[in-house]
Amino acid sequence: ELSHLGNNENIDMLVGDIYGGAYESINLPSKAIACSCGKVVGAHKGAGASYRDLFRKEDIIRSLLFMFANNTAQIAYLNALRFGVRRIYFTGSFIRDHPDTMGKLSFGISFWSKLEMEARFVKHEDYISSLGCFLLGIDALANSGGALSPLSPSASALSVSSWSSSARSKSLSLATNRFGPNAASNGLVG
């Protein structure tokens, strides 16, 4: 809640702080963050003073929230690029019902991908991990020719990188049969 009351511009070094305005040759607006917590580094506190005396807690929290979201967006973009994914799904209580975080993640994905990828947010994600485990069990069963139980330790130890394309398509077919033809577009499988 404090992040809504803060202003990260009091903490972060912005493009406008460095260039006096937008850096138009690379399409960066003056309000873009150039260095998270950059103004803290250059702040001069007096003898016996604390940084708490110079900066509001709300501003620091908002700056840290934006730093986290921007870094998460860049890492998600790089992984999506590596695996050829165009839609990136975010879940979890940290972003649920937090429009500032969702906005920063969306902006980061759009910025890094030059609008080639998009951030998506799962609305009812309470059981998404269970669904992933279920699909991993289906893949293990499909890869073993039916010799494994979906609940066996061997099935749960399989990593996503070991999935074959045929196992993925079988899982998608099973998920489509179980959850309906729009399972993939609804965020149930991807």
MDTraj code that builds the backbone (N, CA, C; nanometers):
import mdtraj as md
import numpy as np

residues = "GLU LEU SER HIS LEU GLY ASN ASN GLU ASN ILE ASP MET LEU VAL GLY ASP ILE TYR GLY GLY ALA TYR GLU SER ILE ASN LEU PRO SER LYS ALA ILE ALA CYS SER CYS GLY LYS VAL VAL GLY ALA HIS LYS GLY ALA GLY ALA SER TYR ARG ASP LEU PHE ARG LYS GLU ASP ILE ILE ARG SER LEU LEU PHE MET PHE ALA ASN ASN THR ALA GLN ILE ALA TYR LEU ASN ALA LEU ARG PHE GLY VAL ARG ARG ILE TYR PHE THR GLY SER PHE ILE ARG ASP HIS PRO ASP THR MET GLY LYS LEU SER PHE GLY ILE SER PHE TRP SER LYS LEU GLU MET GLU ALA ARG PHE VAL LYS HIS GLU ASP TYR ILE SER SER LEU GLY CYS PHE LEU LEU GLY ILE ASP ALA LEU ALA ASN SER GLY GLY ALA LEU SER PRO LEU SER PRO SER ALA SER ALA LEU SER VAL SER SER TRP SER SER SER ALA ARG SER LYS SER LEU SER LEU ALA THR ASN ARG PHE GLY PRO ASN ALA ALA SER ASN GLY LEU VAL GLY".split()
xyz = np.array([
    [0.0807, -0.1196, 0.0000],
    [0.0000, 0.0000, 0.0000],
    [0.0853, 0.1264, 0.0000],
    [0.1994, 0.1228, 0.0670],
    [0.2847, 0.2413, 0.0707],
    [0.3361, 0.2800, -0.0677],
    [0.3519, 0.1812, -0.1556],
    [0.4055, 0.2113, -0.2887],
    [0.3141, 0.3048, -0.3667],
    [0.1838, 0.3007, -0.3386],
    [0.0899, 0.3905, -0.4072],
    [0.1104, 0.5361, -0.3660],
    [0.1641, 0.5565, -0.2471],
    [0.1835, 0.6925, -0.1954],
    [0.3189, 0.7509, -0.2325],
    [0.4085, 0.6664, -0.2825],
    [0.5445, 0.7111, -0.3102],
    [0.5636, 0.7661, -0.4495],
    [0.6787, 0.8298, -0.4679],
    [0.7182, 0.8843, -0.5975],
    [0.8615, 0.8389, -0.6236],
    [0.8785, 0.7445, -0.7126],
    [1.0111, 0.6899, -0.7402],
    [1.1051, 0.7933, -0.8010],
    [1.0512, 0.9015, -0.8556],
    [1.1348, 1.0037, -0.9173],
    [1.2237, 1.0751, -0.8154],
    [1.1888, 1.0642, -0.6864],
    [1.2722, 1.1218, -0.5811],
    [1.3911, 1.0316, -0.5464],
    [1.3886, 0.9081, -0.5915],
    [1.4912, 0.8089, -0.5585],
    [1.5706, 0.7676, -0.6820],
    [1.4999, 0.7439, -0.7922],
    [1.5635, 0.6932, -0.9145],
    [1.6222, 0.8070, -0.9981],
    [1.7346, 0.7805, -1.0625],
    [1.7911, 0.8741, -1.1596],
    [1.7177, 0.8488, -1.2915],
    [1.6585, 0.9535, -1.3460],
    [1.5807, 0.9424, -1.4687],
    [1.6630, 0.9889, -1.5883],
    [1.6186, 0.9511, -1.7068],
    [1.6850, 0.9940, -1.8300],
    [1.6906, 1.1466, -1.8345],
    [1.5829, 1.2128, -1.7931],
    [1.5786, 1.3589, -1.7916],
    [1.6782, 1.4205, -1.6944],
    [1.7110, 1.3501, -1.5864],
    [1.8111, 1.3999, -1.4916],
    [1.9504, 1.4018, -1.5544],
    [1.9740, 1.3124, -1.6471],
    [2.1054, 1.3017, -1.7104],
    [2.1147, 1.3920, -1.8327],
    [2.0125, 1.3863, -1.9197],
    [2.0176, 1.4565, -2.0481],
    [1.9365, 1.5858, -2.0498],
    [1.8677, 1.6180, -1.9428],
    [1.7869, 1.7393, -1.9389],
    [1.6549, 1.7254, -2.0128],
    [1.6232, 1.6096, -2.0585],
    [1.4989, 1.5817, -2.1314],
    [1.5036, 1.4414, -2.1873],
    [1.4202, 1.4164, -2.2870],
    [1.4159, 1.2839, -2.3503],
    [1.5432, 1.2601, -2.4317],
    [1.5790, 1.1341, -2.4437],
    [1.6922, 1.0952, -2.5289],
    [1.6289, 1.0360, -2.6548],
    [1.5958, 1.1228, -2.7464],
    [1.5098, 1.0863, -2.8587],
    [1.5750, 0.9949, -2.9612],
    [1.7073, 0.9970, -2.9727],
    [1.7714, 0.9134, -3.0750],
    [1.7509, 0.7644, -3.0476],
    [1.7287, 0.7276, -2.9208],
    [1.6975, 0.5868, -2.8915],
    [1.5588, 0.5727, -2.8290],
    [1.4772, 0.6769, -2.8447],
    [1.3364, 0.6730, -2.8067],
    [1.3137, 0.6531, -2.6566],
    [1.3943, 0.7170, -2.5731],
    [1.3756, 0.7092, -2.4285],
    [1.3118, 0.8382, -2.3775],
    [1.1965, 0.8277, -2.3136],
    [1.1331, 0.9479, -2.2585],
    [1.2110, 1.0002, -2.1372],
    [1.1919, 1.1247, -2.1048],
    [1.2655, 1.1856, -1.9938],
    [1.2314, 1.1206, -1.8601],
    [1.1134, 1.0610, -1.8478],
    [1.0711, 0.9973, -1.7219],
    [1.1169, 0.8519, -1.7104],
    [1.1867, 0.7986, -1.8110],
    [1.2358, 0.6600, -1.8045],
    [1.3450, 0.6502, -1.6979],
    [1.3467, 0.5389, -1.6275],
    [1.4457, 0.5183, -1.5218],
    [1.5799, 0.4822, -1.5855],
    [1.6812, 0.5638, -1.5561],
    [1.8161, 0.5368, -1.6050],
    [1.8950, 0.4554, -1.5026],
    [1.8724, 0.4806, -1.3742],
    [1.9450, 0.4104, -1.2677],
    [1.8563, 0.4010, -1.1441],
    [1.8161, 0.2797, -1.1100],
    [1.7347, 0.2602, -0.9903],
    [1.8131, 0.3041, -0.8669],
    [1.7491, 0.3797, -0.7825],
    [1.8092, 0.4328, -0.6586],
    [1.9300, 0.5225, -0.6870],
    [1.9386, 0.5766, -0.8081],
    [2.0532, 0.6581, -0.8480],
    [2.0693, 0.7864, -0.7692],
    [1.9611, 0.8455, -0.7232],
    [1.9706, 0.9693, -0.6462],
    [2.0167, 0.9444, -0.5028],
    [2.0017, 0.8209, -0.4575],
    [2.0478, 0.7871, -0.3233],
    [2.2002, 0.7894, -0.3191],
    [2.2614, 0.7388, -0.4247],
    [2.4074, 0.7322, -0.4317],
    [2.4685, 0.8720, -0.4250],
    [2.4074, 0.9671, -0.4924],
    [2.4625, 1.1018, -0.4965],
    [2.4191, 1.1909, -0.3809],
    [2.3356, 1.1409, -0.2917],
    [2.2855, 1.2222, -0.1807],
    [2.3945, 1.2415, -0.0756],
    [2.3991, 1.3599, -0.0206],
    [2.4976, 1.3907, 0.0840],
    [2.4241, 1.4109, 0.2152],
    [2.4523, 1.3230, 0.3056],
    [2.3902, 1.3362, 0.4374],
    [2.4898, 1.4021, 0.5319],
    [2.4385, 1.4791, 0.6219],
    [2.5234, 1.5472, 0.7180],
    [2.5742, 1.4519, 0.8252],
    [2.6659, 1.4993, 0.9047],
    [2.7218, 1.4175, 1.0134],
    [2.6104, 1.3754, 1.1082],
    [2.6068, 1.2476, 1.1372],
    [2.5076, 1.1928, 1.2287],
    [2.3704, 1.1742, 1.1671],
    [2.3540, 1.2119, 1.0436],
    [2.2241, 1.1969, 0.9759],
    [2.2154, 1.0596, 0.9105],
    [2.0957, 1.0204, 0.8805],
    [2.0692, 0.8923, 0.8159],
    [2.0022, 0.9174, 0.6814],
    [2.0122, 0.8200, 0.5933],
    [1.9411, 0.8308, 0.4657],
    [1.7907, 0.8362, 0.4887],
    [1.7460, 0.7845, 0.6011],
    [1.6036, 0.7914, 0.6346],
    [1.5590, 0.9370, 0.6515],
    [1.6538, 1.0230, 0.6877],
    [1.6217, 1.1651, 0.7024],
    [1.6077, 1.2337, 0.5671],
    [1.6699, 1.1773, 0.4650],
    [1.6706, 1.2398, 0.3325],
    [1.5598, 1.1908, 0.2401],
    [1.5141, 1.0666, 0.2588],
    [1.4189, 1.0053, 0.1657],
    [1.2993, 0.9492, 0.2406],
    [1.1839, 0.9630, 0.1787],
    [1.0617, 0.9079, 0.2382],
    [1.0541, 0.7569, 0.2134],
    [1.0024, 0.6868, 0.3098],
    [0.9872, 0.5415, 0.3004],
    [0.9010, 0.5028, 0.1798],
    [0.7962, 0.5778, 0.1550],
    [0.7057, 0.5501, 0.0434],
    [0.7781, 0.5590, -0.0909],
    [0.8672, 0.6583, -0.1036],
    [0.9430, 0.6751, -0.2279],
    [1.0399, 0.5597, -0.2496],
    [1.1043, 0.5171, -0.1420],
    [1.1994, 0.4044, -0.1503],
    [1.1265, 0.2767, -0.1899],
    [1.0121, 0.2522, -0.1290],
    [0.9354, 0.1312, -0.1587],
    [0.8901, 0.1313, -0.3052],
    [0.8450, 0.2451, -0.3545],
    [0.8014, 0.2523, -0.4947],
    [0.9199, 0.2300, -0.5890],
    [1.0339, 0.2873, -0.5567],
    [1.1538, 0.2674, -0.6380],
    [1.1942, 0.1205, -0.6399],
    [1.1918, 0.0557, -0.5245],
    [1.2282, -0.0870, -0.5182],
    [1.1279, -0.1729, -0.5937],
    [0.9998, -0.1378, -0.5856],
    [0.8973, -0.2106, -0.6610],
    [0.9253, -0.2011, -0.8105],
    [0.9552, -0.0816, -0.8589],
    [0.9839, -0.0628, -1.0013],
    [1.1123, -0.1342, -1.0412],
    [1.2136, -0.1323, -0.9539],
    [1.3385, -0.2020, -0.9843],
    [1.3136, -0.3528, -0.9971],
    [1.2375, -0.4078, -0.9044],
    [1.2037, -0.5502, -0.9097],
    [1.1272, -0.5835, -1.0374],
    [1.0257, -0.5035, -1.0691],
    [0.9432, -0.5311, -1.1878],
    [1.0249, -0.5177, -1.3162],
    [1.1092, -0.4160, -1.3249],
    [1.1912, -0.3987, -1.4455],
    [1.2906, -0.5129, -1.4629],
    [1.3539, -0.5558, -1.3552],
    [1.4479, -0.6683, -1.3646],
    [1.3768, -0.7983, -1.3977],
    [1.2610, -0.8204, -1.3367],
    [1.1824, -0.9408, -1.3664],
    [1.1392, -0.9416, -1.5128],
    [1.0970, -0.8276, -1.5633],
    [1.0558, -0.8188, -1.7040],
    [1.1729, -0.8492, -1.7972],
    [1.2911, -0.7987, -1.7661],
    [1.4056, -0.8249, -1.8538],
    [1.4444, -0.9727, -1.8512],
    [1.4447, -1.0331, -1.7344],
    [1.4778, -1.1756, -1.7249],
    [1.3719, -1.2601, -1.7961],
    [1.2447, -1.2249, -1.7778],
    [1.1371, -1.2980, -1.8460],
    [1.1499, -1.2836, -1.9967],
    [1.1812, -1.1637, -2.0437],
    [1.2001, -1.1406, -2.1871],
    [1.3149, -1.2261, -2.2410],
    [1.4271, -1.2270, -2.1720],
    [1.5426, -1.3047, -2.2193],
    [1.5111, -1.4539, -2.2245],
    [1.4383, -1.5049, -2.1262],
    [1.3996, -1.6461, -2.1279],
    [1.2990, -1.6743, -2.2387],
    [1.2045, -1.5844, -2.2590],
    [1.1073, -1.6027, -2.3673],
    [1.1776, -1.6018, -2.5022],
    [1.2752, -1.5137, -2.5177],
    [1.3538, -1.5081, -2.6405],
    [1.4286, -1.6389, -2.6623],
    [1.4874, -1.6897, -2.5558],
    [1.5639, -1.8155, -2.5627],
    [1.4772, -1.9337, -2.6042],
    [1.3535, -1.9379, -2.5546],
    [1.2667, -2.0525, -2.5809],
    [1.1620, -2.0255, -2.6891],
    [1.1686, -1.9096, -2.7533],
    [1.0774, -1.8799, -2.8633],
    [0.9334, -1.8599, -2.8210],
    [0.9122, -1.7991, -2.7063],
    [0.7783, -1.7755, -2.6532],
    [0.7399, -1.6302, -2.6787],
    [0.6171, -1.6078, -2.7225],
    [0.5720, -1.4721, -2.7509],
    [0.4868, -1.4132, -2.6389],
    [0.4129, -1.4977, -2.5689],
    [0.3292, -1.4516, -2.4579],
    [0.3917, -1.4994, -2.3279],
    [0.4100, -1.4068, -2.2354],
    [0.4737, -1.4366, -2.1071],
    [0.3680, -1.4225, -1.9983],
    [0.3463, -1.5310, -1.9234],
    [0.2438, -1.5324, -1.8198],
    [0.3073, -1.5070, -1.6836],
    [0.2473, -1.4170, -1.6078],
    [0.2907, -1.3867, -1.4720],
    [0.1793, -1.4249, -1.3762],
    [0.2169, -1.4850, -1.2644],
    [0.1193, -1.5232, -1.1628],
    [0.1758, -1.4899, -1.0253],
    [0.0930, -1.4988, -0.9259],
    [0.1398, -1.4883, -0.7881],
    [0.0771, -1.3752, -0.7101],
    [0.0835, -1.3894, -0.5799],
    [0.0200, -1.2922, -0.4914],
    [0.0917, -1.1574, -0.4924],
    [0.2181, -1.1547, -0.5321],
    [0.2901, -1.0277, -0.5356],
    [0.2330, -0.9332, -0.6411],
    [0.1845, -0.9881, -0.7519],
    [0.1316, -0.9016, -0.8575],
    [-0.0208, -0.8990, -0.8618],
    [-0.0847, -0.9971, -0.7983],
    [-0.2307, -1.0030, -0.8019],
    [-0.2892, -0.8747, -0.7430],
    [-0.3771, -0.8131, -0.8150],
    [-0.4445, -0.6902, -0.7718],
    [-0.3469, -0.5766, -0.7422],
    [-0.2339, -0.5736, -0.8125],
    [-0.1379, -0.4643, -0.7953],
    [-0.1084, -0.4040, -0.9322],
    [-0.1889, -0.3075, -0.9745],
    [-0.1773, -0.2542, -1.1100],
    [-0.0421, -0.1906, -1.1416],
    [0.0249, -0.1318, -1.0417],
    [0.1567, -0.0716, -1.0687],
    [0.2575, -0.1777, -1.1129],
    [0.2571, -0.2901, -1.0450],
    [0.3499, -0.3979, -1.0802],
    [0.3152, -0.4546, -1.2175],
    [0.1874, -0.4805, -1.2414],
    [0.1467, -0.5338, -1.3719],
    [0.1804, -0.4356, -1.4834],
    [0.1604, -0.3075, -1.4593],
    [0.1918, -0.2070, -1.5598],
    [0.3408, -0.2028, -1.5909],
    [0.4244, -0.2089, -1.4875],
    [0.5693, -0.2060, -1.5096],
    [0.6163, -0.3329, -1.5801],
    [0.5608, -0.4500, -1.5435],
    [0.5976, -0.5747, -1.6121],
    [0.5566, -0.5675, -1.7598],
    [0.4364, -0.5196, -1.7848],
    [0.3895, -0.5067, -1.9238],
    [0.4763, -0.4104, -2.0028],
    [0.5079, -0.2959, -1.9430],
    [0.5927, -0.1985, -2.0105],
    [0.7302, -0.2586, -2.0401],
    [0.7883, -0.3282, -1.9392],
    [0.9212, -0.3871, -1.9571],
    [0.9240, -0.4893, -2.0694],
    [0.8242, -0.5761, -2.0743],
    [0.8186, -0.6782, -2.1801],
    [0.8027, -0.6103, -2.3161],
    [0.7148, -0.5120, -2.3242],
    [0.6950, -0.4403, -2.4507],
    [0.8226, -0.3667, -2.4930],
    [0.8890, -0.3033, -2.3972],
    [1.0103, -0.2279, -2.4282],
    [1.1218, -0.3193, -2.4765],
    [1.1528, -0.4231, -2.3986],
    [1.2661, -0.5101, -2.4334],
    [1.2408, -0.5850, -2.5635],
    [1.1170, -0.6243, -2.5873],
    [1.0870, -0.7029, -2.7083],
    [1.0510, -0.6156, -2.8274],
    [1.0531, -0.4857, -2.8109],
    [1.0119, -0.3933, -2.9175],
    [0.8716, -0.4279, -2.9681],
    [0.7823, -0.4543, -2.8734],
    [0.6404, -0.4854, -2.8967],
    [0.6173, -0.6207, -2.9643],
    [0.7185, -0.7083, -2.9667],
    [0.7041, -0.8413, -3.0272],
    [0.6432, -0.9427, -2.9299],
    [0.6526, -0.9166, -2.7999],
    [0.6006, -1.0077, -2.6978],
    [0.5024, -0.9322, -2.6099],
    [0.4231, -1.0091, -2.5344],
    [0.3289, -0.9434, -2.4451],
    [0.3247, -1.0136, -2.3100],
    [0.3052, -0.9337, -2.2089],
    [0.2881, -0.9863, -2.0729],
    [0.1404, -1.0166, -2.0525],
    [0.1159, -1.1292, -1.9900],
    [-0.0215, -1.1668, -1.9561],
    [-0.0247, -1.2027, -1.8086],
    [-0.1400, -1.1843, -1.7498],
    [-0.1551, -1.2088, -1.6073],
    [-0.2722, -1.3044, -1.5862],
    [-0.2478, -1.4115, -1.5136],
    [-0.3486, -1.5142, -1.4898],
    [-0.4402, -1.4654, -1.3787],
    [-0.5691, -1.4673, -1.4057],
    [-0.6661, -1.4123, -1.3116],
    [-0.6927, -1.5058, -1.1932],
    [-0.7087, -1.6330, -1.2184],
    [-0.7392, -1.7304, -1.1129],
    [-0.6265, -1.8328, -1.1091],
    [-0.5151, -1.7961, -1.0483],
    [-0.3967, -1.8804, -1.0562],
    [-0.3768, -1.9722, -0.9359],
    [-0.4761, -1.9844, -0.8507],
    [-0.4585, -2.0599, -0.7273],
    [-0.4096, -2.2032, -0.7494],
    [-0.4485, -2.2646, -0.8589],
    [-0.4128, -2.4049, -0.8815],
    [-0.3200, -2.4236, -1.0018],
    [-0.2541, -2.3179, -1.0458],
    [-0.1713, -2.3271, -1.1661],
    [-0.0540, -2.4228, -1.1456],
    [0.0046, -2.4259, -1.0258],
    [0.1156, -2.5182, -0.9987],
    [0.0679, -2.6631, -1.0030],
    [-0.0506, -2.6875, -0.9494],
    [-0.1062, -2.8225, -0.9535],
    [-0.1309, -2.8665, -1.0963],
    [-0.1790, -2.7750, -1.1783],
    [-0.2023, -2.8067, -1.3191],
    [-0.0701, -2.8379, -1.3883],
    [0.0348, -2.7605, -1.3587],
    [0.1671, -2.7876, -1.4160],
    [0.2181, -2.9245, -1.3775],
    [0.2014, -2.9617, -1.2502],
    [0.2429, -3.0955, -1.2059],
    [0.1620, -3.2034, -1.2761],
    [0.0333, -3.1786, -1.2929],
    [-0.0524, -3.2724, -1.3643],
    [-0.0020, -3.2931, -1.5069],
    [0.0283, -3.1824, -1.5756],
    [0.0766, -3.1924, -1.7129],
    [0.2140, -3.2583, -1.7193],
    [0.3000, -3.2324, -1.6201],
    [0.4293, -3.3009, -1.6150],
    [0.4091, -3.4513, -1.6002],
    [0.3123, -3.4901, -1.5194],
    [0.2822, -3.6320, -1.5032],
    [0.2315, -3.6936, -1.6324],
    [0.1502, -3.6209, -1.7065],
    [0.1017, -3.6691, -1.8358],
    [0.2190, -3.6869, -1.9311],
    [0.3112, -3.5892, -1.9340],
    [0.4290, -3.5987, -2.0203],
    [0.5151, -3.7189, -1.9833],
    [0.5354, -3.7409, -1.8522],
    [0.6170, -3.8542, -1.8089],
    [0.5525, -3.9844, -1.8532],
    [0.4219, -3.9922, -1.8409],
    [0.3492, -4.1114, -1.8828],
    [0.3591, -4.1304, -2.0339],
    [0.3449, -4.0213, -2.1085],
    [0.3533, -4.0290, -2.2548],
    [0.4938, -4.0691, -2.2994],
    [0.5973, -4.0172, -2.2323],
    [0.7361, -4.0489, -2.2686],
    [0.7762, -4.1904, -2.2310],
    [0.7072, -4.2491, -2.1329],
    [0.7449, -4.3818, -2.0868],
    [0.6652, -4.4922, -2.1558],
    [0.5751, -4.4557, -2.2422],
    [0.4915, -4.5558, -2.3080],
    [0.3889, -4.6150, -2.2140],
    [0.3559, -4.5470, -2.1062],
    [0.2544, -4.5923, -2.0128],
    [0.3097, -4.6709, -1.8966],
    [0.4437, -4.6795, -1.8837],
    [0.5032, -4.7604, -1.7779],
    [0.5088, -4.6882, -1.6438],
    [0.5003, -4.5572, -1.6417],
    [0.5102, -4.4810, -1.5171],
    [0.3735, -4.4411, -1.4665],
    [0.3601, -4.4372, -1.3371],
    [0.2425, -4.3766, -1.2773],
    [0.2665, -4.2265, -1.2749],
    [0.1669, -4.1439, -1.3042],
    [0.1881, -3.9995, -1.3002],
    [0.2336, -3.9497, -1.1637],
    [0.2134, -4.0284, -1.0591],
    [0.2518, -3.9865, -0.9252],
    [0.3863, -4.0431, -0.8816],
    [0.4535, -4.1169, -0.9678],
    [0.5810, -4.1772, -0.9291],
    [0.6904, -4.0723, -0.9184],
    [0.7945, -4.0988, -0.8343],
    [0.9044, -4.0025, -0.8213],
    [0.9736, -3.9765, -0.9543],
    [0.9828, -4.0756, -1.0402],
    [1.0483, -4.0554, -1.1699],
    [0.9717, -3.9552, -1.2538],
    [0.8397, -3.9605, -1.2472],
    [0.7591, -3.8684, -1.3265],
    [0.7743, -3.7253, -1.2754],
    [0.7751, -3.7081, -1.1435],
    [0.7833, -3.5720, -1.0913],
    [0.9224, -3.5141, -1.1027],
    [1.0249, -3.5967, -1.1249],
    [1.1616, -3.5471, -1.1350],
    [1.1972, -3.4999, -1.2753],
    [1.1096, -3.5260, -1.3721],
    [1.1390, -3.4815, -1.5086],
    [1.1391, -3.3301, -1.5150],
    [1.2316, -3.2746, -1.5883],
    [1.2373, -3.1291, -1.6019],
    [1.1683, -3.0865, -1.7301],
    [1.1333, -2.9597, -1.7339],
    [1.0665, -2.9058, -1.8512],
    [1.1553, -2.9187, -1.9741],
    [1.2874, -2.9080, -1.9560],
    [1.3773, -2.9148, -2.0710],
    [1.3801, -3.0532, -2.1344],
    [1.3308, -3.1563, -2.0630],
    [1.3329, -3.2910, -2.1197],
    [1.2052, -3.3222, -2.1979],
    [1.1126, -3.2290, -2.2032],
    [0.9882, -3.2534, -2.2754],
    [1.0159, -3.2642, -2.4239],
    [0.9603, -3.3646, -2.4851],
    [0.9717, -3.3754, -2.6310],
    [0.8526, -3.3041, -2.6932],
    [0.8647, -3.2666, -2.8184],
    [0.7535, -3.1958, -2.8818],
    [0.6311, -3.2855, -2.8938],
    [0.6517, -3.4164, -2.9117],
    [0.5360, -3.5051, -2.9205],
    [0.4667, -3.5164, -2.7849],
    [0.5454, -3.5185, -2.6771],
    [0.4849, -3.5240, -2.5437],
    [0.4087, -3.3959, -2.5145],
    [0.4644, -3.2820, -2.5573],
    [0.3945, -3.1544, -2.5376],
    [0.2634, -3.1527, -2.6141],
    [0.2649, -3.2018, -2.7376],
    [0.1407, -3.2001, -2.8150],
    [0.0398, -3.2981, -2.7568],
    [0.0879, -3.4134, -2.7031],
    [-0.0043, -3.5060, -2.6365],
    [-0.0649, -3.4399, -2.5136],
    [0.0202, -3.3664, -2.4353],
    [-0.0301, -3.2969, -2.3172],
    [-0.1313, -3.1911, -2.3562],
    [-0.1031, -3.1171, -2.4629],
    [-0.1952, -3.0150, -2.5086],
    [-0.3263, -3.0789, -2.5524],
    [-0.3168, -3.1947, -2.6216],
    [-0.4388, -3.2653, -2.6630],
    [-0.5178, -3.3116, -2.5424],
    [-0.4474, -3.3703, -2.4426],
    [-0.5166, -3.4157, -2.3226],
    [-0.5776, -3.2984, -2.2471],
    [-0.5021, -3.1881, -2.2367],
    [-0.5537, -3.0708, -2.1667],
    [-0.6713, -3.0117, -2.2422],
    [-0.6638, -3.0099, -2.3745],
    [-0.7737, -2.9573, -2.4546],
    [-0.8971, -3.0428, -2.4354],
    [-0.8785, -3.1768, -2.4344],
    [-0.9921, -3.2663, -2.4127],
    [-1.0508, -3.2464, -2.2736],
    [-0.9627, -3.2240, -2.1755],
    [-1.0091, -3.2125, -2.0373],
    [-1.0646, -3.0736, -2.0060],
    [-0.9998, -2.9671, -2.0568],
    [-1.0359, -2.8313, -2.0178],
    [-1.1058, -2.7530, -2.1281],
    [-1.1211, -2.8102, -2.2451],
    [-1.1907, -2.7418, -2.3525],
    [-1.0962, -2.6895, -2.4592],
    [-1.1496, -2.6530, -2.5745],
    [-1.0666, -2.6120, -2.6882],
    [-0.9903, -2.4821, -2.6650],
    [-1.0305, -2.4008, -2.5704],
    [-0.9623, -2.2741, -2.5449],
    [-0.8655, -2.2815, -2.4269],
    [-0.8242, -2.4020, -2.3900],
    [-0.7368, -2.4181, -2.2725],
    [-0.6084, -2.3385, -2.2871],
    [-0.5468, -2.3445, -2.4031],
    [-0.4183, -2.2745, -2.4218],
    [-0.4374, -2.1236, -2.4175],
    [-0.5392, -2.0714, -2.4836],
    [-0.5567, -1.9265, -2.4859],
    [-0.6076, -1.8721, -2.3521],
    [-0.6653, -1.9574, -2.2673],
    [-0.7119, -1.9127, -2.1365],
    [-0.6020, -1.9207, -2.0318],
    [-0.4819, -1.9565, -2.0698],
    [-0.3726, -1.9618, -1.9737],
    [-0.3631, -2.0925, -1.8981],
    [-0.4446, -2.1927, -1.9351],
    [-0.4380, -2.3204, -1.8651],
    [-0.3158, -2.3999, -1.9068],
    [-0.2772, -2.3912, -2.0307],
    [-0.1544, -2.4550, -2.0793],
    [-0.0893, -2.3572, -2.1753],
    [0.0411, -2.3703, -2.1943],
    [0.1060, -2.2750, -2.2833],
    [0.2300, -2.3319, -2.3459],
])
top = md.Topology()
chain = top.add_chain()
for i, resn in enumerate(residues, 1):
    res = top.add_residue(resn, chain, resSeq=i)
    for name in ("N", "CA", "C"):
        top.add_atom(name, md.element.get_by_symbol(name[0]), res)
traj = md.Trajectory(xyz[None], top)
